[in-house]
């Protein structure tokens, strides 16, 4: 049977209100808020309570309550809206799908692993209004903070319960636009990336040594190039004895979920302003806060602006082994991109100062790409930052040739001693110089 959509909305709203009141009471009492399985279990209890009260109200008015099957379907519908994704969930459950693009509720496109072809699939909502309500429901319960999505807040970025990243826009387009990037490999290793031809074995060994030697690394590439996946794989090389703090605009990395590899991990997520324009906590502030949290390593999921200054300052002042990702067109373009962000910041750092900051904090740039037709990802370049002389000086240690993923160029890194001590075997048995 089909659940009454109006009843579904009412029960969802009532349960959501009760859950928010419980979380508020916990904060006031100094108790930790419910999260993860505990939050979901408590929500199921609230759903049962609301449905029982609804049945009692119907009987008090002499009306017939829902039968057992209808009530079960209603309960699952409410749970799906709160912790799943409604009709979207079918697509999210399909492991072959990498990206979902929605141009209004009835126009849905997907791309699958190993392909760049856009395939049209069934609608996920009957109307645009239903689609907006679905996403608003997800935004209320996903991530660390409830995120509004309405006329006053037309942009939304959040992590779905399964780890997928959702971006949505409304108000500035005729229909709501939603893009979901699936992360098919939440727990991924460098060996996995060797297995799917993203990395060569020699490059994987070099990257392991970079992590072990506590080099500061920036992973660069275009959208969907696999930056986050590579960052996860490199983070998997960090020992469980180390304390990691991650900073993200919207939670995506999910390192904290892997308690075996990262038992001591803190996650910080940017908070946007409320409807009165108050309460915003930008990534710049979060990066500064990490330095007071006794981290062994700081990982910024994606550098998008002025926080790059604080990130590089942290790298240059003793937070060795830190990592981040950044959008760029090439490995060397990273330096110009960082300088552009820096000059747009409140400090308005000139390019020369930015380049000096890069040279003083960043050790390596790792650049990955995605083939526009096949969707295949590969390592293109590894640059070593060697210092500053009018601009950032860098040497190319690994480089892709033709259709092959990057291999050693024969250039010996200036940090070779540190890397060999961390387990890097120089290709061809060249040894230390």
C-alpha positions in Angstrom: 0.0 0.0 0.0 1.0 3.7 -0.4 1.4 5.7 2.8 -0.6 8.9 3.1 2.0 11.5 2.3 0.4 14.1 4.5 0.4 11.7 7.5 4.0 10.8 6.7 5.0 14.5 6.8 3.2 15.1 10.1 4.7 12.1 11.9 8.1 13.0 10.5 7.8 16.6 11.7 6.6 15.5 15.2 9.4 12.9 15.6 11.9 15.4 14.4 10.7 18.0 16.9 10.9 15.6 19.8 14.4 14.5 18.7 15.6 18.1 18.6 14.1 18.8 22.0 16.0 15.7 23.4 19.3 16.9 21.9 18.7 20.4 23.3 17.9 19.0 26.8 21.1 17.0 26.7 23.2 20.0 25.8 21.6 22.0 28.6 22.4 19.2 31.1 26.0 18.9 29.9 25.4 15.4 28.5 26.6 14.3 25.1 24.1 14.5 22.2 22.9 11.3 20.7 24.7 10.3 17.5 25.1 7.3 15.2 23.3 4.1 16.2 22.1 5.6 19.5 20.4 8.5 17.8 18.8 6.1 15.3 17.6 3.8 18.0 16.1 6.7 20.0 14.3 7.9 16.8 12.7 4.5 16.3 11.4 4.7 19.8 10.0 8.2 19.1 8.4 6.9 15.9 6.7 4.1 17.8 5.5 6.6 20.5 4.0 9.0 17.9 2.3 6.2 16.0 0.8 4.8 19.2 -0.5 8.3 20.2 -2.0 8.7 16.7 -3.8 5.4 17.0 -5.2 6.4 20.4 -6.4 9.7 19.0 -8.2 7.9 16.2 -9.9 5.4 18.5 -10.9 8.3 20.9 -12.8 9.8 17.9 -14.4 6.5 17.0 -12.2 6.0 14.0 -10.4 2.9 12.9 -6.6 3.0 13.4 -4.1 1.9 10.8 -3.6 -1.8 10.5 -0.3 -3.4 11.5 1.1 -3.5 7.9 0.2 0.1 7.2 1.7 1.3 10.5 4.9 -0.6 9.8 5.1 0.9 6.4 4.5 4.4 7.8 7.2 3.8 10.5 9.7 2.7 7.9 8.8 5.7 5.7 9.5 8.1 8.5 12.8 6.3 9.4 13.8 6.5 5.7 13.2 10.2 5.6 15.3 10.8 8.7 18.1 8.4 8.2 17.8 7.2 4.6 17.0 9.2 1.5 13.5 8.2 0.5 13.4 7.2 -3.2 17.0 8.3 -3.5 18.0 5.4 -1.3 17.6 2.9 -4.2 20.3 4.7 -6.1 22.5 5.1 -3.0 22.3 1.4 -2.5 23.6 0.7 -6.0 27.4 0.2 -5.6 27.9 0.6 -9.4 26.8 4.3 -9.3 29.4 7.0 -8.7 27.4 10.2 -9.3 23.8 11.2 -9.2 22.6 14.5 -10.8 19.0 15.7 -10.3 17.5 18.5 -12.4 14.1 18.6 -10.7 12.4 15.5 -9.1 11.6 13.8 -12.4 14.9 14.3 -14.2 17.6 12.1 -12.7 20.9 11.1 -14.2 23.6 8.8 -13.0 27.2 7.9 -14.0 28.6 4.5 -13.1 32.1 3.4 -12.1 34.4 3.1 -15.1 32.2 5.2 -17.4 31.7 8.9 -18.1 28.3 8.3 -19.8 25.3 9.9 -18.2 22.3 7.5 -17.9 18.8 8.7 -17.2 16.9 6.8 -14.5 13.5 6.8 -12.7 12.3 9.9 -10.9 13.1 10.3 -7.2 10.2 12.6 -6.4 6.7 13.3 -7.8 7.2 17.1 -7.7 10.0 19.6 -7.1 8.3 20.5 -3.8 8.6 16.8 -2.7 12.2 16.8 -3.7 12.9 20.0 -1.7 11.2 18.5 1.3 13.2 15.3 1.0 16.5 17.2 0.9 15.5 19.5 3.7 14.8 16.4 5.8 18.2 15.0 5.1 19.8 18.4 5.9 18.1 18.4 9.3 19.6 15.2 10.4 22.8 14.6 8.5 26.2 16.0 9.6 27.1 17.6 12.9 24.8 20.6 12.4 21.4 21.1 11.0 21.7 22.9 7.7 18.8 25.1 6.2 18.0 24.9 2.5 15.5 27.5 1.5 15.1 30.8 -0.3 17.3 32.5 2.3 19.9 29.7 2.1 19.9 28.5 -1.6 23.1 26.5 -1.3 23.5 23.3 0.7 26.5 20.9 1.2 26.3 17.9 3.5 27.3 14.3 4.0 24.6 11.7 3.8 24.5 8.8 6.3 26.2 6.5 3.8 29.1 8.9 3.4 28.0 10.3 0.0 28.4 14.0 -0.5 25.3 16.1 -1.5 25.4 19.5 -3.0 22.1 21.3 -3.8 21.1 24.7 -5.3 17.7 26.3 -5.4 16.2 29.8 -6.0 18.8 30.8 -8.6 17.6 28.1 -11.0 14.2 27.3 -12.4 14.2 23.8 -10.7 16.2 22.5 -7.7 19.6 21.1 -8.8 21.1 18.4 -6.7 24.4 16.5 -7.2 25.5 13.5 -5.1 29.0 12.1 -5.3 29.2 8.6 -4.1 32.3 7.3 -2.3 32.3 3.7 -3.2 35.5 3.1 -1.1 35.0 4.5 2.4 37.8 2.2 3.7 40.5 2.3 1.0 44.2 1.6 1.0 47.0 2.4 -1.4 47.1 -1.2 -2.3 43.5 -0.9 -3.5 44.5 2.0 -5.8 47.3 0.0 -7.2 44.8 -2.8 -7.9 42.6 -0.5 -9.9 45.5 1.1 -11.8 45.3 4.5 -10.2 48.8 4.1 -8.8 51.8 2.1 -9.7 53.4 -0.1 -7.0 56.5 2.2 -6.9 54.3 5.3 -6.5 52.3 3.6 -3.7 55.6 2.8 -1.9 56.7 6.4 -2.3 53.4 7.8 -0.9 53.6 5.4 2.1 57.1 6.8 2.8 55.8 10.4 2.6 53.1 9.6 5.2 55.6 7.7 7.4 58.2 10.4 7.2 55.6 13.0 8.2 55.8 15.1 5.1 53.2 17.8 4.5 51.2 17.0 1.5 48.6 18.7 -0.7 46.6 16.4 -3.0 45.3 18.3 -6.1 43.1 17.6 -9.1 39.9 18.6 -10.9 36.4 17.7 -9.7 35.8 13.9 -9.4 39.5 13.2 -10.0 39.7 11.0 -6.8 41.4 13.5 -4.4 39.3 12.4 -1.4 39.8 8.7 -2.1 43.5 9.1 -2.4 43.5 11.2 0.9 41.7 8.4 2.6 44.1 5.8 1.3 47.1 7.8 2.5 45.5 8.5 5.8 45.1 4.7 6.2 48.9 4.6 6.5 48.8 6.7 9.6 49.4 4.6 12.7 46.6 4.1 15.2 48.7 5.6 18.0 48.4 9.1 16.3 45.7 11.7 17.1 44.1 13.1 13.9 41.8 16.1 13.7 40.0 16.7 10.4 38.5 19.9 9.2 35.8 20.0 6.5 33.2 22.3 5.0 30.8 19.3 5.1 31.8 16.0 6.6 33.0 13.6 3.9 36.3 11.9 4.8 34.8 9.6 7.5 38.1 8.7 9.1 36.4 8.6 12.5 34.3 5.7 11.3 37.3 3.5 10.9 37.9 3.0 14.6 40.5 0.3 14.0 42.8 2.5 12.0 41.9 5.8 13.6 40.7 5.3 17.2 41.8 8.8 18.2 40.2 11.0 15.6 38.3 14.3 16.0 36.1 15.8 13.3 35.3 19.5 12.8 32.7 20.7 10.4 32.0 24.3 9.3 28.8 25.8 10.7 26.8 28.2 8.6 25.0 31.2 10.1 21.4 30.9 11.3 18.4 32.8 9.8 19.5 35.9 11.9 23.0 35.7 10.4 24.5 34.5 13.7 26.5 31.5 14.8 28.7 30.9 11.8 32.0 29.2 12.4 34.1 29.2 9.2 36.9 26.8 8.3 39.5 29.4 8.9 38.5 29.4 12.6 38.3 25.6 12.7 41.8 25.2 11.4 43.1 27.5 14.1 41.2 25.6 16.8 42.8 22.3 15.7 46.1 23.6 16.9 44.8 23.6 20.5 43.5 20.1 20.2 46.9 18.3 20.6 46.8 16.8 17.1 49.6 14.7 15.7 48.2 15.5 12.3 45.7 17.9 10.9 43.8 17.0 7.7 41.8 19.6 5.9 39.3 17.8 3.6 39.3 20.5 1.0 41.0 23.9 0.9 38.5 26.4 -0.5 39.6 29.8 0.6 41.4 31.8 3.3 41.9 28.7 5.6 44.8 27.8 3.4 46.9 30.5 5.2 46.2 28.9 8.6 46.8 25.4 7.1 50.2 26.4 5.7 51.1 28.2 8.9 50.3 25.0 10.9 52.5 23.0 8.5 55.4 25.4 8.9 55.1 25.6 12.7 55.5 22.0 13.6 52.3 20.2 12.5 54.3 17.8 10.3 52.5 15.1 8.4 49.4 17.3 7.7 47.4 16.8 4.5 44.7 18.5 2.5 43.1 18.5 -0.9 42.7 21.4 -3.4 41.1 22.0 -6.8 43.8 22.7 -9.4 44.4 22.2 -13.1 47.9 20.9 -12.7 50.5 20.2 -9.9 52.2 23.5 -10.4 48.9 25.4 -10.7 48.5 24.6 -7.0 50.9 27.3 -6.1 49.0 29.9 -8.0 45.7 28.7 -6.6 46.9 29.0 -3.1 48.3 32.5 -3.8 44.9 33.5 -5.2 43.1 32.3 -2.1 45.6 34.1 0.1 45.3 37.4 -1.7 41.5 37.2 -1.3 41.7 36.6 2.4 41.4 39.2 5.2 45.2 39.3 5.3 45.4 40.0 1.6 48.8 38.3 1.3 50.7 39.3 -1.9 51.8 36.5 -4.1 55.4 36.6 -3.0 54.4 36.2 0.6 52.1 33.3 -0.3 54.9 31.5 -2.2 57.2 31.9 0.8 54.5 30.5 3.0 54.1 27.5 0.7 57.9 26.9 0.5 58.1 27.1 4.3 55.3 24.6 5.0 54.4 22.4 2.1 56.7 19.5 1.2 54.9 17.6 -1.7 52.1 18.1 -4.2 50.3 15.0 -5.4 48.2 15.5 -8.6 45.6 13.0 -9.8 43.3 13.1 -12.9 40.2 11.5 -14.3 39.9 10.5 -18.0 37.0 12.5 -19.5 35.7 9.5 -21.5 36.4 6.4 -19.6 36.3 7.9 -16.1 39.6 6.1 -15.2 41.6 7.8 -12.5 45.4 7.9 -12.3 48.3 9.6 -10.5 49.8 12.2 -12.9 52.5 13.9 -10.9 54.3 14.1 -7.6 56.2 17.4 -7.0 58.7 18.1 -4.2 58.7 21.6 -3.0 62.4 22.7 -2.8 62.2 26.3 -1.6 61.6 29.9 -2.7 63.4 32.0 -5.3 61.1 34.7 -6.7 58.5 31.9 -6.9 58.1 28.3 -5.5 60.8 26.0 -6.6 59.7 22.4 -7.2 61.1 19.2 -8.8 59.1 16.5 -10.5 59.7 13.1 -8.7 57.0 11.1 -10.4 55.4 11.7 -13.8 52.8 9.9 -16.0 53.9 9.0 -19.5 51.3 8.3 -22.2 48.5 6.2 -20.9 50.4 4.9 -17.9 50.1 6.1 -14.3 53.1 8.1 -12.9 56.4 6.4 -12.4 59.7 7.7 -10.9 61.4 10.3 -13.1 64.9 9.4 -11.8 65.1 12.8 -10.0 66.3 12.1 -6.4 64.2 14.1 -3.9 66.1 16.4 -1.6 64.5 14.6 1.4 65.7 11.2 0.2 67.4 10.4 3.5 64.2 10.9 5.4 62.2 8.9 3.0 64.6 6.0 2.9 64.6 6.0 6.7 60.8 5.8 6.4 61.0 2.7 4.2 61.3 4.0 0.6 63.4 1.8 -1.6 64.8 3.9 -4.4 63.8 2.3 -7.7 66.6 0.6 -9.5 68.7 0.3 -6.3 70.2 3.7 -6.7 70.5 4.1 -3.0 71.2 7.3 -1.1 73.2 10.0 -2.8 
